[in-house]
Structures are given as structure tokens and as C-alpha cells.
Amino acid sequence: MTRRQFLATAAAGAASAKESRPNVLFISVDDMNDWVGCLGGYPGVQTPNIDRLARRGVLFANAHCASPLCNPSRTALYTGLGPATSGIYNNEQFWRPALPDVVTMPAYFKRNGYHVAGAGKVLHHTSGFNPPDQWNEFKLQVFDDPWYRRAEWYPWNQKIPAPPGHPFNGMKDFPGEFDWGVLPRTEGEYGDMRAIDFGVEFLNRRLDKPFFLAVGLWHPHIPLFAPQNYFDLYPDSKVKLPESPEDDLDDVPAIGRQWAAARREELNRMVREGKYRDAVRAYLACISFADAMIGRLLAALDRSPYAKNTAVVFFSDNGWHLGEKKHWHKSTLWQRSTHVPLIIRAPGGRAAGRARKQPVSLIDLYPTMVDLCGLPKKTDLDGESLVSLLHDPGAKRKPAVTTYLPGNHAVRTERWRYIRYRDGGEELYDCLGDPNEYRNLASDPRHDGLKKELAAWMPKTSAPPKPVRNDYDFDFERYTYKLKAGR
């Protein structure tokens, strides 16, 4: 074979490999904890489409977010850098000007010949977090409550007066974000349906290159709006309220108690006014509504010519407390806030339908997709590919680490959760014997060796927090960021 023939053969082989690379359908939901059927977090929850995906793929039953808050969680997932590396710890920090040289997962797929499209809440949802150059095409989030949205954060959103019946939960002067109920519109008119419509239309196209399609749903993030038929799945009399013993926080360090108390007045008012059960019911309704929308998207994939060569990934960005630890929110380092659903269905994947109990992190998704799709390896990512675990249910894994604000970390193994706060406060839970994390064992000297072992997995240093939104003059039309003088 001549050199020219060799090069021609090699080029043809490379082109063939590119054409055979799997497509990617990345589906995310927001604030969905383990209240899905396949994870068993709530008895009687109805999530048939998510459960079916788990049977067809691999359910990572011990998956955790990199940070229990929307922006730092999503930034970590899509950049492959944990908060302690990136300095992105809260919702007010733009990732793009803070990390100008970082190549996000969508951008990396785009660089490697994929058609990259997104819709809905993918990275954080306010302006400045989804730069157009990351995508070949992107449909911005459509909101169910445009009367509540801030004009400077959502310049594409037309603010309107609140409709009759607002607030729909019947609580006067209740913060708009904490509303719940049924909107006066059809199911197809809900905001997340616009992202699903985009995804369905995209999957109906004939594309001449592999694609990476990210569809992000707002549900079940607050406000908790869903059509009536999803509320009907959960009769009021059968809604089970979470357990929260009165003394549950007695053995929790000061920072943990402080986080648990954040926005507690909203929970207290729900309880005082007899609305707590209604709110839990609304969360369940929104989970089932999200499941139905996911089902519609997966059905479109099954009908498409891409069904056999598309990797499907489903996840939530973080969990959610519904009164556990006297908290109605996220932003803690406990199981309820960090534990998330994660399912991967890979073309030709083995051991489908068999849950993996090893700890994994959402930050592992970037290297996983690079590996799964045969892209050039990236060595600058904090996560670790899950492909070996996709093929081998017994593969060994390191613990999962979650960070919330600088210097606060949780380490999760198959059995243990160890939390250490920036001031040295500690919590240790046996998650097999005490899944609700009622008994803090950190003060027991018998566990000193275990704590030292678990602490070794925590970041050794924490990057200084990056500037916040108000430190920049941001131009939405040009998508430029300029630090203000003196910042």
C-alpha cells in the first residue's frame, strides 16, 4: 500500500467513525429529588416514563449533585469543574466571564463536529448564562409566570399583569415564587411544553451529522404549576407528609442549622394556614407533569431514525426538601438536597435495568459523554467517566463530593455521608441504617479514623468566589460582560 493509499484509507476510516458516533439527548429537570418510582423516595408517586427509561438504561441510584443550587450545579456539570475549582458557588455568578477559557460540554461537542442544540433551562435560566456561541441553536426558557419575572434578568420575556386567581395557592401576599396550583391554560400552553415542542421538532429533522440535544425542564421547580389532571393523581387525603422530628436539628452544627432555617417562614406559614399538604401535593403533581413531558420527548425519539444510535441522559440538577430538617428548599449538604435521579441509556449498553449503588456525581457526566461518544479525551475535568460502570455493575468508584459555598463539603459513599463545614463543624451519618439522617455520629470517637478517611476526598482548597452579576455591565444583545470600575 502506498503512503497516499494509506492516508486515504485512514481518512475514510476517520470519517466513518465520525458518522457512527452516537447522538446525545440530554434531558434535565429542576429540583427533583428522589421522589420517582424507580428510586422509591415516595410511595405511590407516578413516574411511568422515567421508570421505563430506568428499565431500558442504567439507573445510578446513589447519584449526587456537585452543588445543591441551580447555577453552581449546572456550571459544574457543563464545565466539568467543581465549585472549589471554579469559584462558582451561587446563582449570582456569571460563569462565562469568570471562566473565559473553559470549554463547556456543548461547545466541546460543537468543536468536534456535532450539531448542538438546546432548549429551556439548560445552564442557569437568567440572561448571561447561555451564550449563543455555545450552541448551533438555542430556545430560551418560556415561563409560566411572566408577571413575576424581572425584566433585567429576562429581557426576552414580556412581563404581563398577574392573571385572575393569582396567587393560585390562595395565600395572600405570599412570595410569587412560592405559588402553586392550576393555571388557566391548556396543558400544551405551559412553558416547559415549548422546550418539549422544540425537542420533538428537532428529532423529526433529517440531520447530516451527529447531534447533541439538551432539553431542560423547569418542573418541578417552584412555582409549582401543573394541569389539574396531574393534581388528580394525588388525592388530598392520600398525600403523605415527610417526617421531621422536632429534635432533628439538635445535634446539627451551627452552619447546618443556619442553612436549614433559611426561608423557613414560608414553610411555617404553609403549616399555620393549613396549606402544607397542598404544597406537597403540588410538588408531586409537578413531578408527574415533568414525567409526562419527558415521555412525549422519548416517544419522539423512539419514532425517529435516531432511536438506536442515541445516548439518553436524564438527571435533576439538585434535590429538594419538603419539610425534612424543618426546611422547604435546597441549599443544604444533606441527602434530601444532594441526592438526584440520574439515568443513562447508552447504545449497546450492557446490564440495562440493573441499578448501580456506587456513589457518582453529576460532574462525572462531561467525561462520560466524551468517553461514550469517542471524542478526544479531556484531561482538565474534575469528574471521572461512568462508562466502566455502565458496562460493569461491580466497577469500583470513588466517593461523590458535594460543595455548598466555600469550604463546606459532603462526602458520600455507599454507606456514609460525612459533612464538614468551613468552621470545623461535622456531621456523620450511616445512610444504610439511618437513611433520614437523624443521628449525627460525628462526635463518636470510634469514627475518627473513618472521618479522616472520608475527609481526604474533600477539596484541599477552595477557589475564591468569582464576581457576581452586579459587578458587571452585561449587554444581552451583544452578550458581552464588562467589569464595573473598582470591581
C-alpha positions as a Python dict, from the first residue, in 0.01 Angstrom:
ca = {
    (1, 'M'): (0, 0, 0),
    (2, 'T'): (138, 339, -95),
    (3, 'R'): (152, 623, 154),
    (4, 'R'): (-122, 804, -39),
    (5, 'Q'): (-345, 496, -27),
    (6, 'F'): (-277, 457, 345),
    (7, 'L'): (-370, 817, 416),
    (8, 'A'): (-685, 788, 206),
    (9, 'T'): (-787, 471, 390),
    (10, 'A'): (-718, 632, 727),
    (11, 'A'): (-919, 940, 634),
    (12, 'A'): (-1210, 725, 520),
    (13, 'G'): (-1196, 530, 846),
    (14, 'A'): (-1194, 852, 1050),
    (15, 'A'): (-1492, 987, 855),
    (16, 'S'): (-1681, 662, 908),
    (17, 'A'): (-1607, 672, 1280),
    (18, 'K'): (-1736, 1029, 1299),
    (19, 'E'): (-2056, 936, 1118),
    (20, 'S'): (-2114, 643, 1355),
    (21, 'R'): (-2068, 847, 1670),
    (22, 'P'): (-2381, 829, 1884),
    (23, 'N'): (-2617, 1120, 1916),
    (24, 'V'): (-2691, 1258, 2262),
    (25, 'L'): (-3029, 1350, 2411),
    (26, 'F'): (-2965, 1530, 2740),
    (27, 'I'): (-3285, 1572, 2946),
    (28, 'S'): (-3282, 1767, 3271),
    (29, 'V'): (-3540, 1860, 3530),
    (30, 'D'): (-3506, 2108, 3813),
    (31, 'D'): (-3522, 2047, 4190),
    (32, 'M'): (-3646, 1690, 4153),
    (33, 'N'): (-3536, 1481, 4450),
    (34, 'D'): (-3567, 1101, 4472),
    (35, 'W'): (-3948, 1107, 4465),
    (36, 'V'): (-3954, 898, 4148),
    (37, 'G'): (-4080, 545, 4125),
    (38, 'C'): (-3751, 377, 4036),
    (39, 'L'): (-3577, 539, 4336),
    (40, 'G'): (-3859, 467, 4582),
    (41, 'G'): (-3841, 805, 4752),
    (42, 'Y'): (-4218, 850, 4785),
    (43, 'P'): (-4473, 565, 4791),
    (44, 'G'): (-4725, 592, 4512),
    (45, 'V'): (-4555, 860, 4303),
    (46, 'Q'): (-4643, 817, 3935),
    (47, 'T'): (-4345, 849, 3701),
    (48, 'P'): (-4401, 575, 3440),
    (49, 'N'): (-4180, 728, 3172),
    (50, 'I'): (-3879, 787, 3395),
    (51, 'D'): (-3922, 437, 3538),
    (52, 'R'): (-3937, 288, 3187),
    (53, 'L'): (-3617, 471, 3094),
    (54, 'A'): (-3452, 325, 3405),
    (55, 'R'): (-3551, -25, 3293),
    (56, 'R'): (-3407, 37, 2947),
    (57, 'G'): (-3089, 201, 3072),
    (58, 'V'): (-2881, 229, 3386),
    (59, 'L'): (-3019, 393, 3699),
    (60, 'F'): (-2749, 544, 3919),
    (61, 'A'): (-2933, 509, 4246),
    (62, 'N'): (-2666, 688, 4450),
    (63, 'A'): (-2610, 998, 4234),
    (64, 'H'): (-2541, 1341, 4382),
    (65, 'C'): (-2511, 1696, 4257),
    (66, 'A'): (-2182, 1886, 4269),
    (67, 'S'): (-2361, 2169, 4450),
    (68, 'P'): (-2718, 2186, 4586),
    (69, 'L'): (-2815, 2503, 4397),
    (70, 'C'): (-2909, 2562, 4032),
    (71, 'N'): (-2625, 2770, 3890),
    (72, 'P'): (-2326, 2611, 4067),
    (73, 'S'): (-2467, 2264, 3998),
    (74, 'R'): (-2523, 2329, 3629),
    (75, 'T'): (-2198, 2519, 3588),
    (76, 'A'): (-2009, 2226, 3741),
    (77, 'L'): (-2187, 1974, 3521),
    (78, 'Y'): (-2139, 2162, 3192),
    (79, 'T'): (-1784, 2289, 3258),
    (80, 'G'): (-1663, 1975, 3433),
    (81, 'L'): (-1522, 2186, 3717),
    (82, 'G'): (-1645, 2166, 4076),
    (83, 'P'): (-1723, 2483, 4271),
    (84, 'A'): (-1399, 2461, 4469),
    (85, 'T'): (-1211, 2467, 4137),
    (86, 'S'): (-1420, 2725, 3950),
    (87, 'G'): (-1517, 2965, 4229),
    (88, 'I'): (-1882, 2949, 4117),
    (89, 'Y'): (-2079, 2895, 4438),
    (90, 'N'): (-2414, 3075, 4398),
    (91, 'N'): (-2680, 3180, 4150),
    (92, 'E'): (-2547, 3534, 4109),
    (93, 'Q'): (-2216, 3445, 3946),
    (94, 'F'): (-2178, 3450, 3567),
    (95, 'W'): (-1962, 3156, 3464),
    (96, 'R'): (-1862, 3291, 3123),
    (97, 'P'): (-1652, 3599, 3216),
    (98, 'A'): (-1523, 3423, 3528),
    (99, 'L'): (-1402, 3120, 3328),
    (100, 'P'): (-1326, 3266, 2983),
    (101, 'D'): (-1101, 2980, 2870),
    (102, 'V'): (-1330, 2697, 2978),
    (103, 'V'): (-1488, 2486, 2703),
    (104, 'T'): (-1831, 2367, 2810),
    (105, 'M'): (-1970, 2029, 2717),
    (106, 'P'): (-2197, 2168, 2439),
    (107, 'A'): (-1909, 2375, 2299),
    (108, 'Y'): (-1678, 2074, 2304),
    (109, 'F'): (-1929, 1865, 2111),
    (110, 'K'): (-1973, 2152, 1868),
    (111, 'R'): (-1595, 2172, 1816),
    (112, 'N'): (-1593, 1802, 1741),
    (113, 'G'): (-1844, 1806, 1460),
    (114, 'Y'): (-2176, 1773, 1642),
    (115, 'H'): (-2482, 1982, 1572),
    (116, 'V'): (-2553, 2124, 1917),
    (117, 'A'): (-2898, 2246, 2015),
    (118, 'G'): (-3065, 2338, 2342),
    (119, 'A'): (-3399, 2448, 2479),
    (120, 'G'): (-3534, 2555, 2816),
    (121, 'K'): (-3338, 2558, 3139),
    (122, 'V'): (-3005, 2402, 3049),
    (123, 'L'): (-2742, 2619, 3211),
    (124, 'H'): (-2887, 2872, 3455),
    (125, 'H'): (-3202, 3035, 3323),
    (126, 'T'): (-3141, 3409, 3363),
    (127, 'S'): (-2973, 3620, 3095),
    (128, 'G'): (-2598, 3582, 3069),
    (129, 'F'): (-2576, 3209, 3135),
    (130, 'N'): (-2644, 3059, 2791),
    (131, 'P'): (-2407, 3236, 2546),
    (132, 'P'): (-2524, 3184, 2186),
    (133, 'D'): (-2179, 3072, 2071),
    (134, 'Q'): (-2213, 2756, 2280),
    (135, 'W'): (-2486, 2630, 2050),
    (136, 'N'): (-2581, 2597, 1687),
    (137, 'E'): (-2931, 2688, 1802),
    (138, 'F'): (-3098, 2754, 2135),
    (139, 'K'): (-3454, 2824, 2251),
    (140, 'L'): (-3471, 3029, 2568),
    (141, 'Q'): (-3682, 2936, 2869),
    (142, 'V'): (-4054, 3013, 2841),
    (143, 'F'): (-4201, 3089, 3183),
    (144, 'D'): (-4539, 3001, 3329),
    (145, 'D'): (-4535, 3317, 3542),
    (146, 'P'): (-4419, 3611, 3328),
    (147, 'W'): (-4591, 3852, 3567),
    (148, 'Y'): (-4332, 3760, 3829),
    (149, 'R'): (-4013, 3772, 3620),
    (150, 'R'): (-3765, 4059, 3648),
    (151, 'A'): (-3722, 4249, 3322),
    (152, 'E'): (-3345, 4298, 3362),
    (153, 'W'): (-3291, 3924, 3417),
    (154, 'Y'): (-3523, 3804, 3140),
    (155, 'P'): (-3511, 4062, 2857),
    (156, 'W'): (-3670, 3817, 2613),
    (157, 'N'): (-3968, 3778, 2846),
    (158, 'Q'): (-4274, 4002, 2813),
    (159, 'K'): (-4398, 4086, 3160),
    (160, 'I'): (-4777, 4091, 3196),
    (161, 'P'): (-5020, 4162, 3480),
    (162, 'A'): (-5093, 3871, 3710),
    (163, 'P'): (-5399, 3676, 3589),
    (164, 'P'): (-5725, 3646, 3783),
    (165, 'G'): (-5700, 3399, 4069),
    (166, 'H'): (-5339, 3480, 4149),
    (167, 'P'): (-5189, 3368, 4382),
    (168, 'F'): (-5329, 3030, 4293),
    (169, 'N'): (-5246, 2873, 4629),
    (170, 'G'): (-5496, 3107, 4797),
    (171, 'M'): (-5239, 3264, 5029),
    (172, 'K'): (-5246, 3642, 5018),
    (173, 'D'): (-4918, 3829, 4984),
    (174, 'F'): (-4727, 3505, 4953),
    (175, 'P'): (-4399, 3539, 4758),
    (176, 'G'): (-4472, 3477, 4389),
    (177, 'E'): (-4200, 3217, 4352),
    (178, 'F'): (-4372, 3001, 4615),
    (179, 'D'): (-4709, 2989, 4445),
    (180, 'W'): (-4867, 2664, 4330),
    (181, 'G'): (-5184, 2545, 4159),
    (182, 'V'): (-5351, 2509, 3819),
    (183, 'L'): (-5305, 2782, 3560),
    (184, 'P'): (-5596, 2894, 3340),
    (185, 'R'): (-5448, 2742, 3024),
    (186, 'T'): (-5428, 2413, 2839),
    (187, 'E'): (-5153, 2162, 2906),
    (188, 'G'): (-4988, 2245, 2575),
    (189, 'E'): (-4960, 2611, 2674),
    (190, 'Y'): (-4736, 2554, 2977),
    (191, 'G'): (-4389, 2699, 2936),
    (192, 'D'): (-4193, 2374, 2951),
    (193, 'M'): (-4401, 2245, 2663),
    (194, 'R'): (-4221, 2494, 2437),
    (195, 'A'): (-3892, 2320, 2514),
    (196, 'I'): (-4054, 1981, 2451),
    (197, 'D'): (-4205, 2107, 2123),
    (198, 'F'): (-3859, 2219, 2017),
    (199, 'G'): (-3713, 1880, 2103),
    (200, 'V'): (-3984, 1688, 1918),
    (201, 'E'): (-3946, 1908, 1610),
    (202, 'F'): (-3568, 1866, 1623),
    (203, 'L'): (-3595, 1487, 1637),
    (204, 'N'): (-3821, 1496, 1331),
    (205, 'R'): (-3546, 1654, 1122),
    (206, 'R'): (-3304, 1477, 891),
    (207, 'L'): (-2956, 1572, 1007),
    (208, 'D'): (-2633, 1502, 821),
    (209, 'K'): (-2416, 1496, 1133),
    (210, 'P'): (-2445, 1360, 1487),
    (211, 'F'): (-2629, 1583, 1733),
    (212, 'F'): (-2618, 1686, 2096),
    (213, 'L'): (-2965, 1798, 2205),
    (214, 'A'): (-3018, 1935, 2557),
    (215, 'V'): (-3377, 1986, 2672),
    (216, 'G'): (-3415, 2139, 3017),
    (217, 'L'): (-3747, 2144, 3204),
    (218, 'W'): (-3831, 2391, 3479),
    (219, 'H'): (-4056, 2146, 3662),
    (220, 'P'): (-4076, 2066, 3949),
    (221, 'H'): (-3900, 2393, 4043),
    (222, 'I'): (-4117, 2647, 4224),
    (223, 'P'): (-4370, 2793, 4147),
    (224, 'L'): (-4545, 2457, 4135),
    (225, 'F'): (-4791, 2490, 3846),
    (226, 'A'): (-4940, 2191, 3664),
    (227, 'P'): (-5262, 2095, 3485),
    (228, 'Q'): (-5546, 1965, 3701),
    (229, 'N'): (-5519, 1603, 3585),
    (230, 'Y'): (-5176, 1573, 3750),
    (231, 'F'): (-5313, 1703, 4079),
    (232, 'D'): (-5591, 1445, 4044),
    (233, 'L'): (-5328, 1169, 4060),
    (234, 'Y'): (-5276, 1258, 4426),
    (235, 'P'): (-5600, 1295, 4621),
    (236, 'D'): (-5552, 1527, 4914),
    (237, 'S'): (-5645, 1262, 5169),
    (238, 'K'): (-5373, 1029, 5044),
    (239, 'V'): (-5082, 1274, 5035),
    (240, 'K'): (-4815, 1162, 5278),
    (241, 'L'): (-4621, 1439, 5453),
    (242, 'P'): (-4248, 1400, 5509),
    (243, 'E'): (-4126, 1314, 5858),
    (244, 'S'): (-3939, 1579, 6053),
    (245, 'P'): (-3887, 1503, 6424),
    (246, 'E'): (-3892, 1808, 6650),
    (247, 'D'): (-3542, 1735, 6778),
    (248, 'D'): (-3392, 1658, 6436),
    (249, 'L'): (-3161, 1961, 6437),
    (250, 'D'): (-3043, 1929, 6797),
    (251, 'D'): (-2719, 1751, 6700),
    (252, 'V'): (-2653, 1962, 6387),
    (253, 'P'): (-2367, 2220, 6388),
    (254, 'A'): (-2444, 2593, 6371),
    (255, 'I'): (-2395, 2636, 5996),
    (256, 'G'): (-2623, 2342, 5920),
    (257, 'R'): (-2893, 2486, 6146),
    (258, 'Q'): (-2850, 2824, 5979),
    (259, 'W'): (-2899, 2676, 5634),
    (260, 'A'): (-3200, 2477, 5748),
    (261, 'A'): (-3357, 2798, 5884),
    (262, 'A'): (-3321, 2986, 5553),
    (263, 'R'): (-3665, 3088, 5424),
    (264, 'R'): (-3828, 2882, 5698),
    (265, 'E'): (-4104, 3136, 5741),
    (266, 'E'): (-4251, 3017, 5412),
    (267, 'L'): (-4276, 2662, 5548),
    (268, 'N'): (-4408, 2786, 5881),
    (269, 'R'): (-4678, 2988, 5710),
    (270, 'M'): (-4786, 2690, 5498),
    (271, 'V'): (-4825, 2491, 5818),
    (272, 'R'): (-5004, 2770, 6008),
    (273, 'E'): (-5255, 2830, 5729),
    (274, 'G'): (-5324, 2463, 5663),
    (275, 'K'): (-5155, 2465, 5319),
    (276, 'Y'): (-4863, 2233, 5380),
    (277, 'R'): (-5034, 1925, 5239),
    (278, 'D'): (-5147, 2127, 4936),
    (279, 'A'): (-4788, 2230, 4865),
    (280, 'V'): (-4658, 1872, 4889),
    (281, 'R'): (-4938, 1763, 4659),
    (282, 'A'): (-4836, 2033, 4410),
    (283, 'Y'): (-4477, 1909, 4412),
    (284, 'L'): (-4598, 1557, 4334),
    (285, 'A'): (-4822, 1688, 4056),
    (286, 'C'): (-4529, 1874, 3901),
    (287, 'I'): (-4312, 1563, 3914),
    (288, 'S'): (-4577, 1366, 3724),
    (289, 'F'): (-4624, 1652, 3477),
    (290, 'A'): (-4249, 1655, 3412),
    (291, 'D'): (-4259, 1279, 3366),
    (292, 'A'): (-4536, 1310, 3106),
    (293, 'M'): (-4339, 1570, 2912),
    (294, 'I'): (-4030, 1350, 2923),
    (295, 'G'): (-4243, 1066, 2791),
    (296, 'R'): (-4351, 1277, 2497),
    (297, 'L'): (-3988, 1355, 2411),
    (298, 'L'): (-3877, 993, 2445),
    (299, 'A'): (-4166, 879, 2225),
    (300, 'A'): (-4048, 1122, 1957),
    (301, 'L'): (-3700, 973, 1980),
    (302, 'D'): (-3840, 620, 1951),
    (303, 'R'): (-4027, 719, 1633),
    (304, 'S'): (-3722, 887, 1484),
    (305, 'P'): (-3444, 734, 1273),
    (306, 'Y'): (-3207, 813, 1561),
    (307, 'A'): (-3361, 576, 1816),
    (308, 'K'): (-3091, 308, 1803),
    (309, 'N'): (-2790, 538, 1795),
    (310, 'T'): (-2875, 798, 2060),
    (311, 'A'): (-2746, 806, 2415),
    (312, 'V'): (-3016, 932, 2651),
    (313, 'V'): (-2921, 1102, 2977),
    (314, 'F'): (-3179, 1210, 3235),
    (315, 'F'): (-3097, 1395, 3556),
    (316, 'S'): (-3206, 1661, 3803),
    (317, 'D'): (-2970, 1944, 3895),
    (318, 'N'): (-3026, 1906, 4271),
    (319, 'G'): (-3274, 1773, 4523),
    (320, 'W'): (-3536, 1947, 4735),
    (321, 'H'): (-3652, 1947, 5098),
    (322, 'L'): (-4026, 1938, 5162),
    (323, 'G'): (-4010, 1997, 5537),
    (324, 'E'): (-3738, 1750, 5630),
    (325, 'K'): (-3489, 1915, 5867),
    (326, 'K'): (-3754, 2190, 5906),
    (327, 'H'): (-3659, 2315, 5560),
    (328, 'W'): (-3854, 2384, 5240),
    (329, 'H'): (-3585, 2444, 4984),
    (330, 'K'): (-3248, 2308, 4871),
    (331, 'S'): (-2905, 2456, 4959),
    (332, 'T'): (-2801, 2206, 5227),
    (333, 'L'): (-2550, 1921, 5230),
    (334, 'W'): (-2798, 1655, 5344),
    (335, 'Q'): (-2927, 1366, 5137),
    (336, 'R'): (-3257, 1529, 5054),
    (337, 'S'): (-3077, 1820, 4887),
    (338, 'T'): (-2789, 1640, 4712),
    (339, 'H'): (-2947, 1309, 4600),
    (340, 'V'): (-3078, 1325, 4244),
    (341, 'P'): (-3216, 1090, 3979),
    (342, 'L'): (-2962, 1001, 3710),
    (343, 'I'): (-3026, 756, 3426),
    (344, 'I'): (-2810, 684, 3122),
    (345, 'R'): (-2927, 471, 2833),
    (346, 'A'): (-2631, 409, 2603),
    (347, 'P'): (-2650, 243, 2260),
    (348, 'G'): (-2543, -116, 2307),
    (349, 'G'): (-2519, -72, 2683),
    (350, 'R'): (-2498, -384, 2896),
    (351, 'A'): (-2669, -477, 3223),
    (352, 'A'): (-2961, -245, 3148),
    (353, 'G'): (-3231, -225, 3411),
    (354, 'R'): (-2989, -304, 3691),
    (355, 'A'): (-2940, -14, 3932),
    (356, 'R'): (-2589, 90, 4032),
    (357, 'K'): (-2543, 162, 4402),
    (358, 'Q'): (-2195, 311, 4380),
    (359, 'P'): (-2172, 684, 4455),
    (360, 'V'): (-2149, 904, 4145),
    (361, 'S'): (-2163, 1277, 4081),
    (362, 'L'): (-2325, 1486, 3810),
    (363, 'I'): (-1979, 1628, 3749),
    (364, 'D'): (-1895, 1286, 3604),
    (365, 'L'): (-2129, 1344, 3309),
    (366, 'Y'): (-1890, 1556, 3099),
    (367, 'P'): (-1609, 1297, 3089),
    (368, 'T'): (-1871, 1023, 3050),
    (369, 'M'): (-2018, 1176, 2735),
    (370, 'V'): (-1674, 1247, 2589),
    (371, 'D'): (-1583, 882, 2651),
    (372, 'L'): (-1915, 740, 2533),
    (373, 'C'): (-1909, 938, 2207),
    (374, 'G'): (-1544, 876, 2128),
    (375, 'L'): (-1437, 1239, 2140),
    (376, 'P'): (-1076, 1334, 2214),
    (377, 'K'): (-1002, 1291, 2583),
    (378, 'K'): (-1010, 1598, 2807),
    (379, 'T'): (-767, 1594, 3096),
    (380, 'D'): (-879, 1916, 3264),
    (381, 'L'): (-1205, 1788, 3413),
    (382, 'D'): (-1274, 1718, 3781),
    (383, 'G'): (-1511, 1427, 3720),
    (384, 'E'): (-1450, 1066, 3626),
    (385, 'S'): (-1615, 880, 3338),
    (386, 'L'): (-1901, 646, 3425),
    (387, 'V'): (-1859, 429, 3116),
    (388, 'S'): (-1689, 146, 3306),
    (389, 'L'): (-1983, 143, 3547),
    (390, 'L'): (-2227, 138, 3255),
    (391, 'H'): (-2073, -188, 3138),
    (392, 'D'): (-1974, -340, 3472),
    (393, 'P'): (-2223, -311, 3761),
    (394, 'G'): (-1945, -405, 4003),
    (395, 'A'): (-1694, -139, 3897),
    (396, 'K'): (-1529, 47, 4184),
    (397, 'R'): (-1594, 417, 4233),
    (398, 'K'): (-1454, 691, 4449),
    (399, 'P'): (-1696, 880, 4680),
    (400, 'A'): (-1916, 1162, 4549),
    (401, 'V'): (-1840, 1510, 4680),
    (402, 'T'): (-2088, 1796, 4708),
    (403, 'T'): (-1987, 2155, 4786),
    (404, 'Y'): (-2206, 2440, 4903),
    (405, 'L'): (-2037, 2778, 4942),
    (406, 'P'): (-1661, 2794, 5006),
    (407, 'G'): (-1518, 2542, 5248),
    (408, 'N'): (-1831, 2332, 5308),
    (409, 'H'): (-1834, 1977, 5169),
    (410, 'A'): (-2020, 1648, 5193),
    (411, 'V'): (-1865, 1314, 5100),
    (412, 'R'): (-2099, 1027, 5013),
    (413, 'T'): (-2002, 661, 4989),
    (414, 'E'): (-2236, 364, 4955),
    (415, 'R'): (-2285, 369, 5330),
    (416, 'W'): (-2170, 701, 5477),
    (417, 'R'): (-2226, 1073, 5448),
    (418, 'Y'): (-1965, 1294, 5608),
    (419, 'I'): (-2018, 1672, 5620),
    (420, 'R'): (-1757, 1920, 5728),
    (421, 'Y'): (-1830, 2292, 5742),
    (422, 'R'): (-1586, 2579, 5699),
    (423, 'D'): (-1574, 2637, 6075),
    (424, 'G'): (-1490, 2271, 6151),
    (425, 'G'): (-1845, 2159, 6238),
    (426, 'E'): (-1910, 1797, 6143),
    (427, 'E'): (-2186, 1552, 6069),
    (428, 'L'): (-2157, 1180, 6002),
    (429, 'Y'): (-2449, 958, 5906),
    (430, 'D'): (-2483, 587, 5845),
    (431, 'C'): (-2707, 615, 5539),
    (432, 'L'): (-2793, 245, 5536),
    (433, 'G'): (-2901, 228, 5899),
    (434, 'D'): (-3028, 585, 5921),
    (435, 'P'): (-3145, 691, 5573),
    (436, 'N'): (-3324, 1001, 5706),
    (437, 'E'): (-3001, 1122, 5869),
    (438, 'Y'): (-3148, 1167, 6215),
    (439, 'R'): (-2842, 1060, 6420),
    (440, 'N'): (-2522, 1259, 6381),
    (441, 'L'): (-2237, 1022, 6473),
    (442, 'A'): (-1953, 1270, 6422),
    (443, 'S'): (-1881, 1309, 6795),
    (444, 'D'): (-1831, 934, 6848),
    (445, 'P'): (-1452, 877, 6876),
    (446, 'R'): (-1495, 530, 6727),
    (447, 'H'): (-1544, 701, 6389),
    (448, 'D'): (-1237, 926, 6399),
    (449, 'G'): (-1050, 705, 6153),
    (450, 'L'): (-1348, 691, 5918),
    (451, 'K'): (-1386, 1070, 5923),
    (452, 'K'): (-1019, 1115, 5840),
    (453, 'E'): (-1052, 871, 5551),
    (454, 'L'): (-1360, 1048, 5414),
    (455, 'A'): (-1214, 1396, 5464),
    (456, 'A'): (-925, 1302, 5235),
    (457, 'W'): (-1169, 1318, 4940),
    (458, 'M'): (-1268, 1678, 5010),
    (459, 'P'): (-1108, 1960, 4810),
    (460, 'K'): (-788, 2074, 4976),
    (461, 'T'): (-850, 2438, 4887),
    (462, 'S'): (-1148, 2648, 4780),
    (463, 'A'): (-1116, 2893, 4492),
    (464, 'P'): (-1211, 3249, 4588),
    (465, 'P'): (-1569, 3332, 4483),
    (466, 'K'): (-1589, 3487, 4139),
    (467, 'P'): (-1758, 3828, 4087),
    (468, 'V'): (-2136, 3844, 4099),
    (469, 'R'): (-2385, 3967, 3842),
    (470, 'N'): (-2398, 4322, 3978),
    (471, 'D'): (-2023, 4354, 3933),
    (472, 'Y'): (-2073, 4353, 3555),
    (473, 'D'): (-2235, 4565, 3291),
    (474, 'F'): (-2395, 4290, 3083),
    (475, 'D'): (-2527, 4355, 2732),
    (476, 'F'): (-2783, 4089, 2637),
    (477, 'E'): (-2796, 4183, 2267),
    (478, 'R'): (-2418, 4160, 2224),
    (479, 'Y'): (-2373, 3906, 2502),
    (480, 'T'): (-2079, 4093, 2645),
    (481, 'Y'): (-1967, 4137, 3003),
    (482, 'K'): (-1766, 4431, 3135),
    (483, 'L'): (-1648, 4453, 3492),
    (484, 'K'): (-1751, 4778, 3653),
    (485, 'A'): (-1482, 5015, 3770),
    (486, 'G'): (-1338, 4914, 4105),
    (487, 'R'): (-1475, 4558, 4092),
}
